[in-house]
Amino acid sequence: MNNNPGVLATDLDGTLIPLSGNQSNHRDLVQLSEHFQSCEDTLVFVTGRHFDSAHQAIRDHQLPRPDWIICDVGTTICRSKADGSWEPSEAYADVLTKIVCSSSFHEIRAQLVSIPQLRLQEAEKQGKFKLSFYCEGHDVDVLASRVKACVGKHPFSIVSSVDPFNGDGLIDLLPLNASKAFALRWWAQSQQHDETRVVFAGDSGNDMAALTAGYLSIVVGNASEHVIEHASKAHQRAGWVDRLYIASAVATSGVVEGCRHYGMIPSE
């Protein structure tokens, strides 16, 4: 592809953040940072991390400062302001409030904490629109189904995945249909971006909804075979052509490789 899409939305852990000890990742991160400093392309971080953790990751890994952060698995959207501060989107929060209506996270939480295999995540990882648990990685599918049964007709969705670094099972309770993909779609529409010209990069299960939403998608080389297969089949079923790029390089380098493929960064 030759036309620059103009927007890169990327996951952080396992995707944009360099893998430990990988010098190619660090070199490519410098190139990516220089690109966004020298052009008007928009950079969006789309992460399961809570806001403070995402902001800490920017400092710890010397990531380029994004224009927007979509965090808390798609339940918070923040805009970077000229004075260096961040502004949460109240309009997006209003959308999620309308979804959950009078339903209470507290009521659902009381039911879920009684399941012994679930462990509440730390307080900072909870949110106004997000209730998060740990579990054993090998139990995540069974427990996600059990959580779904407990939720019943309440307007909530379940997002589950396995942490690729420590093997922990992760289960998030979110407003119905909320996800990274839902938040990214709302953001693109609110900013009047053509959704078919947004590049999204990811590596894991909680990126799947966005990887299969019709964006110009990049699956980095360290993604599991399950993620690659699922994304490939979804694109095939939808009849999308050249909207999924499976990178051979891992993490940061895979993002840069995909950006070159889609014409966002010039080829070497």
Beta strands, then each sheet from edge to edge (+ up, - down):
strand 1: 7-10
strand 2: 42-46
strand 3: 68-71
strand 4: 76-80
strand 5: 86-88
strand 6: 119-120
strand 7: 131-136
strand 8: 156-162
strand 9: 168-175
strand 10: 198-202
strand 11: 216-219
strand 12: 244-246
sheet 1: 5+ 4- 3+ 2+ 1+ 10+ 11+ 12+
sheet 2: 6+ 7- 9+ 8-
end
